[in-house]
Amino acid sequence: MMVLPKSLEISFKQEFKRIQEEGRVPYITYIELDAMAKATRESVVTVLRTRFGAAPAEVSERLETIEDLDVLRKLLEVSITIASVEEFQLRLNEIPPSEDDEEADE
């Protein structure tokens, strides 16, 4: 991953905001969606490790099978409020592997 120097980051954000205001925002590419999904998966694991001291490998492996960003975001919310890693795993396993577009339970 490349991190922009602060001055370039500010310029990029300003230019992006200008493009947004003009209504010329290009579509999000598959690569960007994939990166967003990966970051969200990593966030879920980080939250679980921070809250409970560990995140089982099965959780990471199962998260890798989910591509739908909305489902992953919902799982991130669940990881913040859930009572235990075990309960999170139960919720995670309720999501059918072939139907990643279904939202996780709250």
VEXROSE-236443 format. One line per 5 residues: number of its first residue (from 1); their letters; for each residue x, y, z of C-alpha. Coordinates in Angstrom, 2 decimals, decimal comma. Last residue first. Layout:
VEXROSE-236443
NUM) a) X/Y/Z ~ ...
end
This chain:
VEXROSE-236443
106) edaee) -28,11/-7,02/14,26 ~ -28,41/-9,97/11,96 ~ -26,03/-10,04/9,03 ~ -27,25/-8,73/5,69 ~ -27,79/-10,99/2,73
101) ddesp) -25,50/-10,14/-0,19 ~ -23,09/-12,95/0,66 ~ -25,51/-15,55/-0,67 ~ -23,32/-18,55/-1,50 ~ -21,70/-18,66/1,94
96) pienl) -25,05/-18,39/3,77 ~ -24,72/-15,92/6,65 ~ -25,75/-17,66/9,88 ~ -22,12/-18,71/10,40 ~ -21,13/-15,11/11,08
91) rlqfe) -23,81/-14,77/13,75 ~ -22,58/-17,93/15,48 ~ -18,98/-16,75/15,15 ~ -19,92/-13,43/16,75 ~ -21,51/-15,29/19,66
86) evsai) -18,27/-17,22/20,14 ~ -16,24/-14,03/20,00 ~ -18,33/-12,67/22,85 ~ -20,95/-10,08/23,85 ~ -21,45/-8,44/20,43
81) tisve) -21,47/-4,65/20,13 ~ -18,33/-3,77/18,18 ~ -18,23/-7,03/16,21 ~ -21,87/-6,48/15,18 ~ -21,00/-3,10/13,67
76) llkrl) -18,13/-4,69/11,74 ~ -20,49/-7,46/10,64 ~ -22,83/-4,82/9,24 ~ -19,93/-3,31/7,31 ~ -19,04/-6,74/5,94
71) vdlde) -22,62/-7,35/4,83 ~ -22,74/-3,96/3,11 ~ -19,38/-4,63/1,43 ~ -20,55/-7,89/-0,14 ~ -17,48/-10,05/-0,77
66) itelr) -17,80/-12,60/2,00 ~ -15,61/-15,70/1,67 ~ -12,64/-13,95/3,30 ~ -14,78/-13,35/6,41 ~ -15,05/-17,11/6,85
61) esvea) -11,26/-17,54/6,85 ~ -10,78/-14,66/9,27 ~ -13,41/-16,08/11,63 ~ -12,02/-19,61/11,35 ~ -8,58/-18,28/12,31
56) paagf) -10,07/-17,41/15,70 ~ -9,98/-13,75/16,75 ~ -8,15/-13,08/19,97 ~ -7,88/-10,80/23,00 ~ -11,63/-10,26/23,31
51) rtrlv) -12,21/-6,56/22,63 ~ -9,01/-5,70/20,79 ~ -8,81/-8,99/18,92 ~ -12,49/-8,76/17,90 ~ -12,09/-5,14/16,80
46) tvvse) -8,95/-5,96/14,81 ~ -10,66/-8,91/13,10 ~ -13,61/-6,73/12,06 ~ -11,26/-3,98/10,89 ~ -9,29/-6,43/8,74
41) rtaka) -12,51/-7,54/7,04 ~ -13,41/-3,87/6,47 ~ -10,01/-3,15/4,94 ~ -10,32/-6,15/2,62 ~ -13,81/-5,11/1,54
36) madle) -12,63/-1,56/0,82 ~ -9,66/-2,87/-1,16 ~ -11,92/-5,13/-3,23 ~ -14,27/-2,24/-3,88 ~ -11,33/-0,10/-5,01
31) iytiy) -10,01/-2,84/-7,30 ~ -13,48/-3,38/-8,75 ~ -13,56/0,27/-9,67 ~ -15,77/2,87/-8,10 ~ -17,54/4,91/-10,76
26) pvrge) -16,21/8,34/-11,66 ~ -17,35/11,38/-9,71 ~ -18,30/14,05/-12,23 ~ -21,02/15,76/-10,24 ~ -19,16/19,05/-10,14
21) eqirk) -19,19/18,94/-6,35 ~ -17,67/15,47/-6,41 ~ -14,88/16,63/-8,74 ~ -14,06/19,52/-6,41 ~ -14,05/17,17/-3,39
16) feqkf) -11,68/14,83/-5,22 ~ -9,37/17,73/-6,04 ~ -9,30/18,89/-2,43 ~ -8,73/15,37/-1,13 ~ -5,88/14,82/-3,59
11) siels) -4,24/18,11/-2,70 ~ -4,43/17,29/1,01 ~ -2,98/13,82/0,41 ~ -0,24/15,32/-1,74 ~ 0,81/17,68/1,07
6) kplvm) 0,62/14,90/3,69 ~ 2,86/12,54/1,70 ~ 0,81/9,78/0,11 ~ 0,83/6,30/1,58 ~ 1,29/3,44/-0,86
1) m) 0,00/0,00/0,00
end
